Amino acid sequence: MHESELIAYDWLKKKGIIVKKNRSSPDFIGEKETYEVKRLYGNKLIFYETQRENIEKHKPLILVVSKGKVISSFRYGTKLPQEFEIIWVDYKKYGKLVRLNDDVEAWLNKINKNTNKALDTVKSNFITNKELSKLIEDSTDNILTEIRDLKS
């Protein structure tokens, strides 16, 4: 289990709900309910096209995890709480994704003083490997330019 699933599992256990881990979506199966765990990225919940069929079939209770705890839950297929946005990602279209967290954003800020463009690119909190490579390449070019300017 990944960290968000462990947090949700502990949350369910404290509520007296016994579940077993599922190998696909939904993440957990209980006697009366299925549960899908989603980590919150900004205000976005990321689902993958490979999950769509099972998610739509089971209509699980979505457990939203943020900052080490379950902060919300709602039934998939009912009205989405207005504070969240669901994004469906297709690996075939975008390839593997890199999710940004505060550490990655801080790192981008350190290596590139002008990160507004870079951060605008990743406002949805995920980018493709190609986009990340380009950001690193651009940032490296900026650092080399700054070093040359300091030497002259």
PyRosetta script that sets phi, psi and omega in degrees:
from pyrosetta import init, pose_from_sequence

init()
pose = pose_from_sequence("MHESELIAYDWLKKKGIIVKKNRSSPDFIGEKETYEVKRLYGNKLIFYETQRENIEKHKPLILVVSKGKVISSFRYGTKLPQEFEIIWVDYKKYGKLVRLNDDVEAWLNKINKNTNKALDTVKSNFITNKELSKLIEDSTDNILTEIRDLKS")
pose.set_psi(1, 142.8)
pose.set_omega(1, 174.0)
pose.set_phi(2, -85.4)
pose.set_psi(2, 172.8)
pose.set_omega(2, -171.4)
pose.set_phi(3, -55.9)
pose.set_psi(3, -45.9)
pose.set_omega(3, -179.4)
pose.set_phi(4, -62.1)
pose.set_psi(4, -38.5)
pose.set_omega(4, 178.5)
pose.set_phi(5, -67.0)
pose.set_psi(5, -38.4)
pose.set_omega(5, 176.7)
pose.set_phi(6, -62.2)
pose.set_psi(6, -41.8)
pose.set_omega(6, 179.0)
pose.set_phi(7, -62.7)
pose.set_psi(7, -46.0)
pose.set_omega(7, 179.9)
pose.set_phi(8, -66.1)
pose.set_psi(8, -39.7)
pose.set_omega(8, 178.9)
pose.set_phi(9, -60.3)
pose.set_psi(9, -46.7)
pose.set_omega(9, 178.2)
pose.set_phi(10, -62.1)
pose.set_psi(10, -39.8)
pose.set_omega(10, 179.4)
pose.set_phi(11, -62.1)
pose.set_psi(11, -46.0)
pose.set_omega(11, 178.6)
pose.set_phi(12, -63.9)
pose.set_psi(12, -43.8)
pose.set_omega(12, -179.7)
pose.set_phi(13, -59.7)
pose.set_psi(13, -42.2)
pose.set_omega(13, 178.9)
pose.set_phi(14, -64.4)
pose.set_psi(14, -27.3)
pose.set_omega(14, 177.6)
pose.set_phi(15, -85.4)
pose.set_psi(15, 2.0)
pose.set_omega(15, 178.9)
pose.set_phi(16, 79.4)
pose.set_psi(16, 16.2)
pose.set_omega(16, -179.2)
pose.set_phi(17, -95.4)
pose.set_psi(17, 121.6)
pose.set_omega(17, -179.4)
pose.set_phi(18, -95.9)
pose.set_psi(18, 125.6)
pose.set_omega(18, -178.9)
pose.set_phi(19, -133.1)
pose.set_psi(19, 161.0)
pose.set_omega(19, 171.2)
pose.set_phi(20, -118.9)
pose.set_psi(20, 149.0)
pose.set_omega(20, -179.8)
pose.set_phi(21, -74.1)
pose.set_psi(21, 133.0)
pose.set_omega(21, 178.0)
pose.set_phi(22, -98.7)
pose.set_psi(22, 150.5)
pose.set_omega(22, 179.8)
pose.set_phi(23, -79.0)
pose.set_psi(23, -15.2)
pose.set_omega(23, 178.7)
pose.set_phi(24, -136.8)
pose.set_psi(24, -167.8)
pose.set_omega(24, 178.4)
pose.set_phi(25, -77.2)
pose.set_psi(25, 141.7)
pose.set_omega(25, -6.0)
pose.set_phi(26, -71.8)
pose.set_psi(26, 160.8)
pose.set_omega(26, -173.8)
pose.set_phi(27, -64.7)
pose.set_psi(27, -40.1)
pose.set_omega(27, -177.4)
pose.set_phi(28, -128.9)
pose.set_psi(28, 146.8)
pose.set_omega(28, 177.2)
pose.set_phi(29, -123.5)
pose.set_psi(29, 123.8)
pose.set_omega(29, 176.6)
pose.set_phi(30, -109.3)
pose.set_psi(30, -178.2)
pose.set_omega(30, -179.8)
pose.set_phi(31, -62.9)
pose.set_psi(31, -39.2)
pose.set_omega(31, -175.0)
pose.set_phi(32, -117.4)
pose.set_psi(32, -5.0)
pose.set_omega(32, -167.6)
pose.set_phi(33, -149.0)
pose.set_psi(33, 153.5)
pose.set_omega(33, 170.2)
pose.set_phi(34, -115.6)
pose.set_psi(34, 152.0)
pose.set_omega(34, -174.4)
pose.set_phi(35, -134.2)
pose.set_psi(35, 135.0)
pose.set_omega(35, 174.1)
pose.set_phi(36, -118.2)
pose.set_psi(36, 130.3)
pose.set_omega(36, -177.3)
pose.set_phi(37, -100.7)
pose.set_psi(37, 130.0)
pose.set_omega(37, 178.1)
pose.set_phi(38, -132.2)
pose.set_psi(38, 128.2)
pose.set_omega(38, 173.9)
pose.set_phi(39, -80.7)
pose.set_psi(39, 140.9)
pose.set_omega(39, -179.1)
pose.set_phi(40, -87.1)
pose.set_psi(40, 127.7)
pose.set_omega(40, 176.4)
pose.set_phi(41, -116.7)
pose.set_psi(41, 102.2)
pose.set_omega(41, -172.2)
pose.set_phi(42, 67.0)
pose.set_psi(42, -112.6)
pose.set_omega(42, 173.4)
pose.set_phi(43, -116.7)
pose.set_psi(43, 14.4)
pose.set_omega(43, -172.8)
pose.set_phi(44, -105.1)
pose.set_psi(44, 142.0)
pose.set_omega(44, 173.2)
pose.set_phi(45, -114.1)
pose.set_psi(45, 122.5)
pose.set_omega(45, -174.7)
pose.set_phi(46, -99.3)
pose.set_psi(46, 122.8)
pose.set_omega(46, 174.5)
pose.set_phi(47, -115.4)
pose.set_psi(47, 152.2)
pose.set_omega(47, -179.7)
pose.set_phi(48, -110.4)
pose.set_psi(48, 144.5)
pose.set_omega(48, -179.1)
pose.set_phi(49, -53.4)
pose.set_psi(49, -32.4)
pose.set_omega(49, 179.5)
pose.set_phi(50, -64.5)
pose.set_psi(50, -18.5)
pose.set_omega(50, 179.5)
pose.set_phi(51, -92.2)
pose.set_psi(51, -18.9)
pose.set_omega(51, -167.1)
pose.set_phi(52, -53.2)
pose.set_psi(52, -49.6)
pose.set_omega(52, -176.2)
pose.set_phi(53, -58.4)
pose.set_psi(53, -48.5)
pose.set_omega(53, -179.5)
pose.set_phi(54, -68.0)
pose.set_psi(54, -39.5)
pose.set_omega(54, -180.0)
pose.set_phi(55, -63.5)
pose.set_psi(55, -45.4)
pose.set_omega(55, -178.7)
pose.set_phi(56, -69.9)
pose.set_psi(56, -30.6)
pose.set_omega(56, 178.6)
pose.set_phi(57, -71.3)
pose.set_psi(57, -48.3)
pose.set_omega(57, -173.9)
pose.set_phi(58, -87.0)
pose.set_psi(58, -21.9)
pose.set_omega(58, -176.4)
pose.set_phi(59, 45.4)
pose.set_psi(59, 60.1)
pose.set_omega(59, -175.1)
pose.set_phi(60, -70.0)
pose.set_psi(60, 166.3)
pose.set_omega(60, 170.0)
pose.set_phi(61, -78.6)
pose.set_psi(61, 122.6)
pose.set_omega(61, -179.8)
pose.set_phi(62, -87.1)
pose.set_psi(62, 122.4)
pose.set_omega(62, 177.0)
pose.set_phi(63, -101.5)
pose.set_psi(63, 116.9)
pose.set_omega(63, -176.7)
pose.set_phi(64, -94.4)
pose.set_psi(64, 121.5)
pose.set_omega(64, -177.8)
pose.set_phi(65, -110.0)
pose.set_psi(65, 132.2)
pose.set_omega(65, 176.4)
pose.set_phi(66, -150.6)
pose.set_psi(66, 138.3)
pose.set_omega(66, 176.7)
pose.set_phi(67, 50.7)
pose.set_psi(67, 44.2)
pose.set_omega(67, 172.7)
pose.set_phi(68, 80.0)
pose.set_psi(68, 13.3)
pose.set_omega(68, 178.4)
pose.set_phi(69, -152.0)
pose.set_psi(69, 159.6)
pose.set_omega(69, 174.0)
pose.set_phi(70, -77.1)
pose.set_psi(70, 119.3)
pose.set_omega(70, -176.1)
pose.set_phi(71, -104.4)
pose.set_psi(71, -15.7)
pose.set_omega(71, -177.7)
pose.set_phi(72, -164.0)
pose.set_psi(72, 161.8)
pose.set_omega(72, 172.9)
pose.set_phi(73, -148.9)
pose.set_psi(73, 147.3)
pose.set_omega(73, 176.8)
pose.set_phi(74, -156.8)
pose.set_psi(74, 156.9)
pose.set_omega(74, -179.8)
pose.set_phi(75, -82.4)
pose.set_psi(75, 127.8)
pose.set_omega(75, 175.8)
pose.set_phi(76, -63.0)
pose.set_psi(76, 136.7)
pose.set_omega(76, 180.0)
pose.set_phi(77, 96.4)
pose.set_psi(77, -11.9)
pose.set_omega(77, 173.8)
pose.set_phi(78, -96.3)
pose.set_psi(78, -179.4)
pose.set_omega(78, -179.1)
pose.set_phi(79, -61.1)
pose.set_psi(79, 126.0)
pose.set_omega(79, -179.8)
pose.set_phi(80, -70.8)
pose.set_psi(80, 130.2)
pose.set_omega(80, 175.1)
pose.set_phi(81, -54.1)
pose.set_psi(81, 136.1)
pose.set_omega(81, -171.9)
pose.set_phi(82, -62.9)
pose.set_psi(82, -18.3)
pose.set_omega(82, -179.7)
pose.set_phi(83, -78.9)
pose.set_psi(83, -7.0)
pose.set_omega(83, -178.0)
pose.set_phi(84, -116.8)
pose.set_psi(84, 154.3)
pose.set_omega(84, 173.3)
pose.set_phi(85, -130.0)
pose.set_psi(85, 133.3)
pose.set_omega(85, 177.2)
pose.set_phi(86, -96.2)
pose.set_psi(86, 133.2)
pose.set_omega(86, 175.8)
pose.set_phi(87, -119.8)
pose.set_psi(87, 127.3)
pose.set_omega(87, 175.6)
pose.set_phi(88, -98.1)
pose.set_psi(88, 126.2)
pose.set_omega(88, -177.1)
pose.set_phi(89, -115.4)
pose.set_psi(89, 133.8)
pose.set_omega(89, 179.0)
pose.set_phi(90, -109.4)
pose.set_psi(90, 110.5)
pose.set_omega(90, 179.3)
pose.set_phi(91, -56.3)
pose.set_psi(91, -36.2)
pose.set_omega(91, -178.0)
pose.set_phi(92, -63.2)
pose.set_psi(92, -33.6)
pose.set_omega(92, -178.2)
pose.set_phi(93, -84.3)
pose.set_psi(93, -42.8)
pose.set_omega(93, -172.4)
pose.set_phi(94, -105.7)
pose.set_psi(94, -13.4)
pose.set_omega(94, -174.1)
pose.set_phi(95, 76.2)
pose.set_psi(95, -171.5)
pose.set_omega(95, 179.0)
pose.set_phi(96, -66.6)
pose.set_psi(96, 149.0)
pose.set_omega(96, -178.6)
pose.set_phi(97, -111.9)
pose.set_psi(97, 152.0)
pose.set_omega(97, 173.3)
pose.set_phi(98, -112.2)
pose.set_psi(98, 123.9)
pose.set_omega(98, 178.7)
pose.set_phi(99, -91.6)
pose.set_psi(99, 136.7)
pose.set_omega(99, 179.1)
pose.set_phi(100, -94.0)
pose.set_psi(100, 138.1)
pose.set_omega(100, 172.3)
pose.set_phi(101, -122.4)
pose.set_psi(101, -176.7)
pose.set_omega(101, -177.5)
pose.set_phi(102, -59.9)
pose.set_psi(102, -36.1)
pose.set_omega(102, -179.9)
pose.set_phi(103, -64.2)
pose.set_psi(103, -43.0)
pose.set_omega(103, -179.8)
pose.set_phi(104, -67.2)
pose.set_psi(104, -40.9)
pose.set_omega(104, 178.0)
pose.set_phi(105, -62.5)
pose.set_psi(105, -42.6)
pose.set_omega(105, 177.4)
pose.set_phi(106, -61.8)
pose.set_psi(106, -40.7)
pose.set_omega(106, 178.9)
pose.set_phi(107, -63.3)
pose.set_psi(107, -44.4)
pose.set_omega(107, 177.5)
pose.set_phi(108, -60.4)
pose.set_psi(108, -39.4)
pose.set_omega(108, 178.1)
pose.set_phi(109, -63.8)
pose.set_psi(109, -37.5)
pose.set_omega(109, 179.9)
pose.set_phi(110, -67.2)
pose.set_psi(110, -41.9)
pose.set_omega(110, -174.3)
pose.set_phi(111, -87.8)
pose.set_psi(111, -10.2)
pose.set_omega(111, -177.7)
pose.set_phi(112, -145.7)
pose.set_psi(112, 109.5)
pose.set_omega(112, -177.9)
pose.set_phi(113, -65.0)
pose.set_psi(113, -27.9)
pose.set_omega(113, -179.1)
pose.set_phi(114, -105.3)
pose.set_psi(114, 74.2)
pose.set_omega(114, -175.6)
pose.set_phi(115, -95.2)
pose.set_psi(115, 2.7)
pose.set_omega(115, -178.2)
pose.set_phi(116, -54.7)
pose.set_psi(116, -45.5)
pose.set_omega(116, 179.8)
pose.set_phi(117, -63.3)
pose.set_psi(117, -44.2)
pose.set_omega(117, -179.4)
pose.set_phi(118, -62.3)
pose.set_psi(118, -45.3)
pose.set_omega(118, -178.1)
pose.set_phi(119, -71.2)
pose.set_psi(119, -31.7)
pose.set_omega(119, 173.8)
pose.set_phi(120, -61.3)
pose.set_psi(120, -36.3)
pose.set_omega(120, 179.9)
pose.set_phi(121, -62.8)
pose.set_psi(121, -31.5)
pose.set_omega(121, -172.3)
pose.set_phi(122, -113.2)
pose.set_psi(122, 25.3)
pose.set_omega(122, -178.8)
pose.set_phi(123, -58.0)
pose.set_psi(123, -27.6)
pose.set_omega(123, 179.7)
pose.set_phi(124, -80.0)
pose.set_psi(124, 4.1)
pose.set_omega(124, 175.1)
pose.set_phi(125, 71.5)
pose.set_psi(125, 15.7)
pose.set_omega(125, 170.5)
pose.set_phi(126, -151.1)
pose.set_psi(126, 147.6)
pose.set_omega(126, 179.1)
pose.set_phi(127, -141.9)
pose.set_psi(127, 162.2)
pose.set_omega(127, 177.6)
pose.set_phi(128, -78.3)
pose.set_psi(128, 161.0)
pose.set_omega(128, 176.4)
pose.set_phi(129, -57.8)
pose.set_psi(129, -38.5)
pose.set_omega(129, 179.3)
pose.set_phi(130, -62.1)
pose.set_psi(130, -43.4)
pose.set_omega(130, 179.5)
pose.set_phi(131, -64.3)
pose.set_psi(131, -41.7)
pose.set_omega(131, 178.5)
pose.set_phi(132, -64.0)
pose.set_psi(132, -42.2)
pose.set_omega(132, 177.9)
pose.set_phi(133, -59.2)
pose.set_psi(133, -42.5)
pose.set_omega(133, 179.4)
pose.set_phi(134, -64.7)
pose.set_psi(134, -42.0)
pose.set_omega(134, 177.8)
pose.set_phi(135, -60.8)
pose.set_psi(135, -42.7)
pose.set_omega(135, 179.8)
pose.set_phi(136, -65.4)
pose.set_psi(136, -43.2)
pose.set_omega(136, 179.2)
pose.set_phi(137, -61.0)
pose.set_psi(137, -47.2)
pose.set_omega(137, 178.9)
pose.set_phi(138, -62.3)
pose.set_psi(138, -42.1)
pose.set_omega(138, -180.0)
pose.set_phi(139, -64.0)
pose.set_psi(139, -41.2)
pose.set_omega(139, 178.4)
pose.set_phi(140, -62.7)
pose.set_psi(140, -42.6)
pose.set_omega(140, 176.5)
pose.set_phi(141, -59.0)
pose.set_psi(141, -42.0)
pose.set_omega(141, 179.1)
pose.set_phi(142, -64.0)
pose.set_psi(142, -40.9)
pose.set_omega(142, 179.4)
pose.set_phi(143, -64.6)
pose.set_psi(143, -44.5)
pose.set_omega(143, 179.6)
pose.set_phi(144, -62.1)
pose.set_psi(144, -39.6)
pose.set_omega(144, 177.5)
pose.set_phi(145, -63.4)
pose.set_psi(145, -43.2)
pose.set_omega(145, 179.3)
pose.set_phi(146, -63.5)
pose.set_psi(146, -39.3)
pose.set_omega(146, 179.3)
pose.set_phi(147, -65.7)
pose.set_psi(147, -44.5)
pose.set_omega(147, 177.6)
pose.set_phi(148, -59.9)
pose.set_psi(148, -42.4)
pose.set_omega(148, 179.8)
pose.set_phi(149, -63.8)
pose.set_psi(149, -36.8)
pose.set_omega(149, 178.8)
pose.set_phi(150, -67.6)
pose.set_psi(150, -36.2)
pose.set_omega(150, -179.4)
pose.set_phi(151, -72.1)
pose.set_psi(151, -27.7)
pose.set_omega(151, -177.2)
pose.set_phi(152, -89.6)
pose.dump_pdb("model.pdb")
